[in-house]
Amino acid sequence: MYNRRKFIGSAAALGIIGLLPSKIVSAGKRKPFLSKANKFPIILSTWSHGIVANAESMRLLENGASVLDAVEKGVMIPEGDPKNHSVGLGGIPDRDGKVTLDASIMDSEGNAGGVCFLEDIVHPVSVARMVMEKTPHVLLAGKGALQFALENGFKREKLLTPESKKVWEQMIKRKNYEPRINWEEKHNDFHDTIGLLAIDGSADMAGACTTSGLGGKVRGRVGDSPIIGAGLFVDNEIGAATATGMGELVMKTLGSFLVVEFMRKGASPQEACEKAILRIVDKVVGHEKYQIGFIALNKKGETGAYSLQPGFNYALSANGENVLINADSYFRK
């Protein structure tokens, strides 16, 4: 997750400082604006890097782009930012010093694509979209995913930046490969995903999720982000959800699918996110050591967010505003 100082610096470098939120909203789980229906279009995404992603997605929607284009192009902003150490270029590498990327995308028709353990490609979300649109498959991995990307016009680029390499070298010196919960400020450089959900003026939905995964992970590890139903799920009749945090916990509960299913049974997005966190608390041993956050958006334009630990925030672009909101959590400070 970005700290705010790094985020503002990178935003200024991108020339989008005017798009920063005018306020950070501290939201309890029963705040009225979390349950009311917002005016379409709506963009919802994880963490502070979601602000710039939301801004690009909203700009595209307001200029007539498809909702699928909007979610893809939105998350490409943090993917291409070398100052962001949790997504794309500049991501923190695995134990062996290699940056590997995971991503997924879903459209309003139920189509889906993903890539995992992908190296040397800055924008895995775009490769995921191509998997969805050009193959009969949903998920490509490793060397096969890279070969597919190169065959379809993507260029190899070095993902390890001097800054991310320095973080990795310090990690190696400490011999500390234990995954850290990202709500501890001193460990916030290790990861977190951007998941982005959108609904356009016609009430069609799409979503995207992309990450460089857990810093210091065992080589070959894949998290929840590229797995449809775990890191991302979109049902255009009901709503959409995406997850962030320690992916193993999300995979064990198929968290994003679970959130959408709770909404299908009548839960609001907020209630659905809370129920999904409670499922992890009930079913996953050792959950208290990690962080998980869910965000959700339903067909009515209602939104919700909830996390296991305090410290999770998300970006909401709706009704002419683009704000960063602190989510409520199961555990409290």
Secondary structure by P-SEA (a helix, b strand, c coil): cccaaaaaaaaaaacccccccccccccccccccccccccccbbbbccccaaaaaaaaaaaaaacccaaaaaaaaaccccccccccccccccccccccbbbbbbccccccccccccccccccccaaaaaaaaacccccccccaaaaaaaaaaabbbbbbcccaaaaaaaaaaaaaccccccccccccccccbbbbbbbbcccccccccccccccccccccccccccccccccccccccccccccccaaaaaaacaaaaaaaaaaaacccaaaaaaaaaaaaaacccccccbbbbbbbccccccccccccccccccccccccccbbbbbbccccc
